[in-house]
Structures are given as C-alpha cells and as structure tokens.
Amino acid sequence: MNVAVLRPEHLEAAAGLVAARCVALRSQVRSLPAKYTDAATIAQMLCELDETTGVVALQDNRLIGFMTGFVLPEFLGKRSFYSPEWANCAEPATSRRTYEEMYRRASARWIADRCAVHAVTLMADDREGIEGWQWLGFGLAAVDGVRDLAPVKGNQAGLEIRQAGPEDAGAVAALDRALGQHMAAPPVFWIHDDEDRYAWLQQPDNVAWLAYEGQEAVGCIGLELGRAGGCQIVQDEKTAGITIAYIREGARCRGVITALLNQALAWARTHGYERCAADWEPMNLPANRYWPKRFEPVCYSLMRWIDERIVARSAGPGK
C-alpha cells in the first residue's frame, strides 16, 4: 500500500468509492435519498474542497481509499480538521488498515496546520473502519439516523399537542434553553448554541409542535424542511430534519416524545416529504435511549483531541 497526496486525477475514482458505499448502505436503509449513489454528485462535492489537504491509498496504482476534508476554525473551542462521510472512503476488504495508514500520513499535516481536534464521519455499515478509528484513539461523538414517515409505535401521553406559531416563540425558546442546560450538564458537556426561535418560526421551511399539560408546555419538537442538521447523505429536498426535541424532566417516560414525533411525521407525510432525519450525541442518555429504537443509524462521527503541546511543537514557523 502506498499513501500519497490526493490530486485532481484521483477524484473520479474517489467519488466512485463513496457512491458504491452509498449504494451498499441504501440497500440496507431504503429511506436514504438516492442522489448520493451517483458518483457525479460526489465528484462535484469533492471538487469544491482543497484536495491538497487530503491523501489517497494506492495498491498496484489502483485507488483503494482516500481521505480529505476541511479545517474548522473553531470547533469545541479549538481549531479542528473534519472529514465528512462523503470525503473519505476505503474498500471494505481492507478498510481498517487503509484508514490507519491514511491517518498516519494525513494527521501530521493536520497537526502542522494547528488542528488540535480531529473528527471523521463514517457510514454506519463500515464496521471494520469504525473499529480501526477507535483503535486510533477516536471516540464516538455523534450519530445520524433516518426513518420513513410511518407512525412510531409506543404509548402516547394524552396531552394537548398543537403546532407552534410566532406567538408561541417564548415557549419554544424556553424549552430550547432547557435543552441547552441539559446538554451542558453531565455527562454530555456539550455547548448548545441558542437560536432566535421567533425568527426561526417565521421561516416557512421551519415548523414546530408543543405538548401541553394544562397551561405548561412540557415538550417540543421542531423540523427543518428540505434539510437536516447532521450528515450529508440524508440531505434532500424531501427530508424533514429534527432540529429541536426536548421533554422536561418531570414529563419524561410518559409517551410525550412519541406523541410529538408522530405529530411531526404525520405532518411531513401530508406535505410531500419522504423521510425524517435526526442526529444525537451518544452521551445524551435520554436521547440515546430513544432515537436508536426509532431511527436507523446511517453515520457515526468520531473524534480525537490531541495534546496541544504536540500541536505547538509541530506547527510550522509563524503559525
């Protein structure tokens, strides 16, 4: 195996690898959009990246893997490098070793560019590759899932559920702030950025529902239509992505989230959407106990934090 710098002449073969993996994943998860099984779509996305940040793995002059991505100036408060699921791939037979050798070469460049956090997203069916990244010191940071719009089975609380309008922005914002407090607390420790929910509700491609117990809003679910907040391979004009979902602690385990989710799925069905996407952090225990039972995982994101003394030592002059 020879690991070399990614060059423009490699992009066609690289796109073909990703498209083939999308075909294989979509054979298991039929609700995924078909557009990413087209190598030309992937190639166009790759062309928009700076290929000099990437590497390829070659065997007998045949491309068996590649990895590229982009710098995030600030992620978790640090300069980071991220390779999304469409910007890396390896042939299944040698996935683990290929990723290991590519990371050995690429990580030196990322460190020289002062990137202290390294993050990568892989398709969920690449079990060998995911295990390889874990042995490289990467931990699971996020999960992306998708489902069709059929109703979810389960008990549903007998609550009043109504679609939120601009006049309900205060209730939505209060639940969003509570979500932020939950995300910042143990064991998640994740900063959840506040959003202007009044402006958000004014946008025609956003919709939300509130669950009420008496006069108190105890839960909320919100969709962004035609897009999702997670991985690329769920993005499509027919995707409704969950962007906020929170139930107050005292109202959990009573079917509130199932009632809200079914309301959202029913609305999406009647408005011409084909799938619903969600992403969640595995250390968010209530989320990780609920979403994997209702959504099929399609991508896993893994992350490693490098000792910044190494970064400082390895950065080029003037960086």
N, C-alpha and C positions, 0 to 999 in steps of 0.2 A: 504494500500500500504506500502510495506517495501522496503526501499532503502538500498542496501548492496554493498560491494566491488565486482567488476567484477572478476570472477575467470575462469580458463580454462574450467570448466564444463559448463559455461554459453555460450560459444562461438557458439556452434551449433545452439542454439535457437536464439541467437542474429543475426547470419548470415541469418537465416530463415526470421526474421522480415524484414531485409533490402531487401532481394531478393523479398519478397512479395510486398514491396513498389515499387520496380523497375518494377515488373510486372504491377502494377496498373498504374504507370506513363507511361510506354511504351504503354499501351492500349490507352492513350491519345496522346502521341508523338511517332508516329510509326518510326520516323527516328533514335531513340535511338538504340544503339547496344544491342543485346540480351544477351551478355555474363554475364551482371550483374544481370540477373534474375536467375542465377544459385547460389544457396546457397553455394555450394562448393567453387566457385570463391571468394565469400565474406569471407568465413571462412578462406581461405588461407591468405587473406589480413589482417584479424584481428589477426591471429596468429603471424604476424610479428610485432605487437605492444606490448608494455609493458602493459599487462592487469591491472597491479596494479594502473595505472593512472585512471582507469575507475570505473563506478558504474552501477548497474542494479536496475530496479524497478520490484518487485515481488508482485503478488497478488494471494493468496492461493497457494504459491510456484510455480506459473507459471510466466515466464518472460514476462512482458508486455512492457518493454523498457530497453534501455541500452545507455551508452554514454562513449566513451573513445576518445583517440586522441594522440597527441604528443606535446612536447614543441618545440617552435621555438625560438632558442637562441636570434635572433634579427628580429623582425617584426615591422615596423614603428618605428624603433629605440628602441624597448622595448622587453624584454623577454616576450614571449606570449605562450598561450596554444590554440591549434586549434583542433577542432573536425570536420573532413570532413564528407560528406554526407553518406559515407559507414561505418562510425564509430559511428553513433548514429541513434536511431530509437525509435519510440513509436507507440503502437497500435493506429489507428485512433480515436477510440471512446473516448479515454482519453488522447490524445496527449498533450494537453496544460498542464494539471495538472501533468502528468508524467514528462514532461520536467522540470516543475517548481521544483518538489521535487528532481529530479536528480541533477539539477544545485545547489540547496541549499547545497547538500552534496558534490558534486564534486568541486564547486568553492572554498570552504575552503581549499581544498588540492592544488588547483592551486595557490591560494594566498600564501600558505605556501611555495610553490616552487618558489616564487618571480615572478610569471607571472602577469604582470600589464594589459595586453591586453588579453581578452577572445574572441575567434572567433569561429563561428559554421556555417556550411553549411547544409541546409535542402533542401529536394526535393520540387519542386515548388507546388505540389498538396497538401502539408500538411499545409493548410491554418490555421488550429487551432493551430498547433505547432508554426508556424511563428508568429502568433499573441501573443502567450504565451511568446516567446522570446522578442518581442517588449515591452511587459508589464514588462519584467525583466530588461529593460533599454538598450536593444540592438538595434542598428540602422542598416539599410540596407547599406552594403558596396560594394557588387558586385553581378552581375547577370551572369549566364551562360545560353547560348541558343544554339539550334541546328536546322538545317533545312535540307531538302533534297536538291538535286542539280538542281532542276528545275529553269529556269531563273526567275529573280526578275522583277516584273512589275514596270514601272515607266519611267519617262523621262530620257534619257541618253544624256549627252553632246556630241556633235560631235567633239571629241578630238582624237588625236593620242594616242593610248594605245599600249605599247609594253612590252614584257617580259624583265625583268632586268637581265643583265649578270654581270660578275665581273667588267666590265668596267663602269657599272652604280652604283657601290657601293657608290660613292660620293654623287650622287643624292638621293639614298635611305637613306644614313646616314644623309643628311641634313634634309630630311623630318622626320626622326626618332628624330632628335634633336628638331625640331619644335614641334613634338608631346610631347616630354618631357617638353618643356617650357609651352605648353598648359596644361599639366597635373599638373604642379606645381603651376599654376595660379588659382585665384578664379574662380569658387567655388570648384574646385576639391581638390587642395592642396595635391597632391599625387606625390611622387618621382618616376620618370620613369627611370630605370637604362639604361644607354647607352650600346649598344652592338656593337661589331665589325662587321659591316654589310658586309665588304669584306669577312671575314672568314665565315659569315653566308651564303652568296650567293654561296660560294664554296661547301657547303654541298649538297649532292644530294637529300636530303629529304626536302629542303627548296626551295621555288620559290616565285618570286615577280613580280609585274607589276607596271609600271609608267604611269601616264597620263600627256601628254604634251600640253601646249598652246604655240605654236611657239617653241622656244628653252627652255622654262621654264618648269620644272617638277612641277606640281601643286598638284599631289596626288599620293599615293602609297598604295598598298595592298599586303600583304605577307602571305603565307601559310607555316605551318609546317606540313609535311605529315606523317600520321600514328600516330599523337598525337595532343593534343590541350593544351593550357595553362591554362585552367580552371579546372572544376570539374572532378572527376574520371569517372563518369558514361557516359561521352561522349568519353572517350579514347578508341581507337581501331585502328587496322591497316588500316581500311577503312575510317578513319576520317581525313579530312583535316581541320586543325585548323587555324583560322586567328590570326596571331601574331603581325601584324602591319597594321594599317589602319589610314591614315591621309590625309586630304584635306586642303590645305592652305586656310586661312580665306576668302580671296578675291574670291576664286573659289567655295565656298560652295553654296548649294541650286540651283545648275545648273545641277544636274544629274551626276557629276563626280564620286561619290562613287558608284552609281548604275552601271555605265558603268564598273568600276573596278571590282566590286563584280561579275557581270555577266561574265566577262572575267575569273575570278578565278573559278567560278562554272562550266563554260564550260570546262576549262582545267581539273578540277577534274573529271568531268563526263567521259571524253575521256581517262583518265588514271586509271579507275577502282575503284575510290573512291565512297562511298555511301552517305556520309553526310558531312556537313560543320558545324563547331562549332565556336562560338565566345563568349568572355566574356567581360564585360564592367562595369564601375563604374557608378552608377545611378546619381552621382553628375557631371559627364561629360555630360553636357547638349546636345551638338550636337550628341554624341553617343547614349544617352538615348532617343533621339527623332527619331533616325533612326533604330537602331538594333531591338528593340522590335516589330517593324512592319514587320520585315523580318525573325526573328528567334523566335522559340518557347522557352520561358523560361523553364528551367528544374531544376535549382537550384538557391537558394538565399543564399548569405553569409551575416551574421550579426555579429556585433562586439560591444564590450563594453570596455571602458577604465576605469580602476579602479584607484582611487586616490592613488598615490604612498606612501602616508603616511600610508595608511592601509596596503599596501604591506610590508613596512618596519616594521610595528608593528607586523604583523602576521608571518613573515618569521621565520623559525626555527633558533636556535643558529648557528652562523658561516656562515649563508647564506647571 
